[in-house]
Amino acid sequence: MWAADGPGLLEVFKEVEAAHAAGGTGSEPAPLLLDLACSGGRFGTCDLARSGPRAG
């Protein structure tokens, strides 16, 4: 996660999305990655207790 914060999560999201689009079934971006990338967040400052798996 620390290494992903370096280039920025938007860049990481783009790479994961490209891998998924190329047929990488099971490699779809995680909702947390999307949320953090869109908000300019970082894994290093993420409150995982609040952002963890959602019931539903």
Sequence and secondary structure as in RCSB ss.txt:
>XXXX:A:sequence
MWAADGPGLLEVFKEVEAAHAAGGTGSEPAPLLLDLACSGGRFGTCDLARSGPRAG
>XXXX:A:secstr
 HHHHTT HHHHHHHHHHHHHTT TT    HHHHHHHHHT  GGG  HHHHS    
